[in-house]
Amino acid sequence: MVTWAASLSSFAQSPIREIDEAVDRFMQITAATSATVAVSVNGDMVLSQGYGFVDSKQRVPTRPVATM
């Protein structure tokens, strides 16, 4: 269900896969259509990920950053 990834720094692939799987399970349980996740280590962003679609009819992916 991962639709768009903005930035990954030196974060290992295995933890990213685990985060993806956990978010996917959470979205299924809660029937969420989109989610964003940000992970920081010592104040440095190491992962910013969007999941699902903001507009599922138009297939607009969820971006990993908030837009205001």
N, C-alpha and C positions, 0 to 999 in steps of 0.2 A: 504494500500500500504506500510505500515511500514514493512521493511524486517529484520532489525537488530538494536538492541539497545545496546549500550556499557555501559553507566553508567547513573544511576539516583540516585541522593542523596535524600535529604529530600524535594524534589519538590513535591507538591500535585498532585494527579492523574488528577483532573479536568483541570488544566492548560495544562498538557501534552496532554490530549485528544484534547483540543482546538488547540494546536500547531499542532498536527498530522492532524487534520481536515483542518486547514489553509494551511499547506504544501501540502496536498492532492489536495485541490482546486486549489492552485497555479500551481501544476504540471499538472493538467488537462487543465487549461487555456493556459498554455505555451507549452503543449505537451512535457514537460521534462520527461526523463526516469529515472533520479536519482537526488537526492539532499542530502545535509547534513545540519544539523542545530546544532548550539551550543548556549547555553544560560548560561550566568554567572550572579551571583548576588554578588555585592560587591567584584568582582574579583575572586570569586570561581565558578568553572564550576558546574552547577547543572543539565545540560542535554546535552548529546551529542548523536545525533540520525542520522542514515542513512535511506534514503527512496528510494525505487525502486531498480533498478538493474544497475550495471555498465556495465554488459554484459547481455542483456535480452535473447539472444539466448541460452547462457549457464546457465542462471539463477544465475549469480554471484551477490549477494546482495551488495548494497552500504554500505561501512563501514563508521562509524561516525567520522573517523580520516583520515587526509590526509596522503597518502603514497607517498614518493618521492624516 
